[in-house]
């Protein structure tokens, strides 16, 4: 079975935000879709390891900011490569407004936001699917949305040779965020500590 077939699926990329106990947080997801038109509903799937996941479970509300081709890599680093349990992702960040639901949405490097009230949840194993009714949404710009392929080809920096690679060690490179695992083989159950993607999203770059 060729797991790289998953890379052929078309994904958008989004900043998912939530607010709980006075704390604002967000993470990067690629699993936001319109679930129904009457009533107008959206579904998202969120990794259970993400702090934003727990906030949505607690409050039943979230906002999705649709990332556009204007976005820089710093947006992905801020919201995708650190945990809200350990860092304030909005510290020193001013490119946001607060929606009617009290949740922040991103105003730079995005072209729309959609706010949702959760109606249903479904346990999917590593992820939880949240399905809800859209309560508010606005278009912010006409710049095209980022796809996962566009991010890989135009936004994410090309990997640089690491010290471990230069020493001739076997390095496994995360295709999503660039994290490197050093070892002859990567465990099948390994989860990237930065972006929470599984071992199947790592590629061997030195052998």
N, C-alpha and C positions, 0 to 999 in steps of 0.2 A: 504494500500500500504506500503510495506516494503522498505524504502529508503536505507537500508543497502545493497540492491541488487547492488547498484552502486559500492560498494567496491569490488565486484567480477570481475569487468572489469580489464583488465591488462593494466597498465600504466608504461611508463618509467618516469624518472625524469631528468630535464634538467636545466642548468643555461642559461637563455635568456638574452643576452646583447645587448645594443644599445648605440649610441653616438649622442648627439645633443647639439648645442650651447657650444661646448667645454667640456661638462660633460659626463663622462662615468658612466654607471649604469647597473644593472642587477637584475633579479628576478628569483625565482624558478617556473617552470611550469611543468605540466605533460601532455601536449597536443600538442606534436610535432609529426607529421607523414609525411611519403612520400605521396604526393597527386597524383603524376603522374610520369611516367618514361620518356615520350617523349612529351615535354621537361621535364627534371628532376626537379620536383617541390616539395616544402614542404609547409605544412600548420601548423599554430599554432593558438591557441585560448588564448587570454590574457585578464585577468580581467581589466575592465576599471578603477578600483581604483588604479591600479599599475602605478607608474611614468614611467616605461619602456614602457607601452602601449602608453602613450602620445608621447614619444620620437620616437617610430616606426611610429606612425601616421604622425609625422612631417617630418621624414627623408626617410621613405620607405625602410629602411634597418635594418637587425638584424643578429645576430649570435647565434646559439644554441650550447652549449657545453654539450655533453652527459655524465651524471654523472655515474661513475663506482663504483663498490663495494669497491674500495679503499677509497672512500670519508668518511670523518668524519662528525660528527654532526655540527661542527663549520662552514662548508661550507653552510649548510642549514640555520643556524642562521644568517650568514652574509648576504646572498642574499634573504632569505625568511622571516625573522622576523623583519625587519625594512624597513622603506620607504626611497627611494632615494630622496624624497622631503625634508627629514629632516637630512639625513646622507650621507656621502661619503662612499659608500660600498667598494670602493677600497682602502680606507685609511689604511695604514699599511699592505696591502695585495700585495704580490709580485708574486703569482703563476698564472701569465698570460702572454700572448704574444699578439701582435696586428696583426690582419689579414690584408689581402690586401685591405679590405674595410674600414680600419681604426678603426674597432671595436675590442675590446679586447675579447679574448677567454681564458677559464680557463685551466691551464695545469696540475694541481694536483687534483686527485680524479675524473678525467674524462678520457674517452678513445677515443674521437673524437670531432671535431667541424665541423659545417656546416654553411656557410654564405649564406644569401638569400637577393635577391632584390624583394621587394613586387610588385606584379602585380595586385592583387585584394584584396578588403576587404569586409567583410560581417558583418553587425551588428547582434549580437546574443542576445541582451538584456544586461545581466551582462557582457558579453565578446564581444570582436571583433575578428573575424577570419581574419588572414592575410595569403594570399596565394602568393607564389612567386617562382621565378626561382633560383635554387642553382647556386651560382657564384664561390664558392670555398669550399673545404672540405678536411680534413686530418684525418687519424687514428693516435691517440696519444699513445695508449697502447692496449694490448690484454686482459686486465682485463674485465670480464663480466659487462654489464650495470646493473645499479640499477633498480629494479622494485619498484613500490609503496609498494608492500607487503614486499619486502626485507628491505626497509627503515623502515617500521613499526616494523618489527620483529628484526632487527639487528643493526640499526643505531640510531633511535630515543630513547632517554632515557625513562625509565619507569617512569610514573608520581609518584611523591611523595605526601604524604598527606599534604595538605595545612593547614594554620592556620584556615581558614574558615571551612574546613572539620572537623578539630579537635574540633571545637566549635559546631559541630552538624548542621551546616548550609547546605543547599542544594547547591551543586557545579556542574556546567556543564563544562566538560573538552573537549577542542578541540582535536580531534583525530589527527589532522595534526601537530600542533605546541605546544600543551600543555597549551595554554592560558585557564584561568579559569574564568567563569562567575558565580557570586554568586546570586542566586535568586530561588524562588520556581519553576518558569517556565522560560524558555528562549524564548524571542519573536521570532516568526516565521521569521521575517525579519532581525534578528540580523546578523551582519557580523563581523567575528573575526577581531579585530583591528590589529593583527599581520600578519596573513597569508591570510586574506581576504576570508576565506571560510565561507559558510552559516551556519545557526543554525542546519541544518540537519547533519553536521559533528561534532556536540557536543554530548557527552553522559553524562548522569547523573551518578555521582560517589558517591554521598551522598544524602540520603533523610531522 
